[in-house]
């Protein structure tokens, strides 16, 4: 019987000691310090202190719950600040005409904003910033095609047809005007390659295939498509001759 009594006493003392440690341990002092810092508006400092408390006792539920609460605040603020930085950088990129960089920065800003918890105080500001980014994206959609179109026209006027065509490839959704210029450029490049084939007494298979490739890029709506198909047919015959000759 006395063994049972002693066992109960030891168990009670163990529970009491655990409770004492739970409420008076060093991690709880840090917990109170973190709460004080939060009351002073020093959220990041409070988060750093509560992390130290967790290092001392990773199983303290009170500390764990408070750490999650602070993390939502700190993480939201950090992501909001970084999103603002990316958005500002995107606007500067658009102002200098670097629309590819601007698109990448706006995308990064949007990704960060989407990761902010609804419980975070930064959530409301994140929504306001997203509205600004929508307007920035609309500006990007308006200005980017026109910029590359003008650049392509400039290159084409200098006889740099392939560079002009490649400039237009930066436009993800080309409209009819862009598509028309792309068709004209592809036709011009195909003609240039075809002329080289005709002038060369021994043209390479690569050059012939290259000419065919550019003619094939011409859309069905182009007025040059019929002529391009005829030229493709002639080039394929030439390709057969060259291939047999080199066998």
Secondary structure as UniProt FT lines:
FT   HELIX           2..24
FT   HELIX           26..39
FT   TURN            40..41
FT   HELIX           43..56
FT   TURN            58..59
FT   HELIX           61..95
FT   TURN            96..97
FT   HELIX           99..114
FT   TURN            118..119
FT   TURN            121..122
FT   HELIX           123..157
FT   TURN            158..159
FT   HELIX           161..168
FT   TURN            169..170
FT   TURN            172..173
FT   HELIX           176..199
FT   TURN            201..202
FT   HELIX           205..216
FT   TURN            220..221
FT   TURN            223..224
FT   HELIX           225..245
//
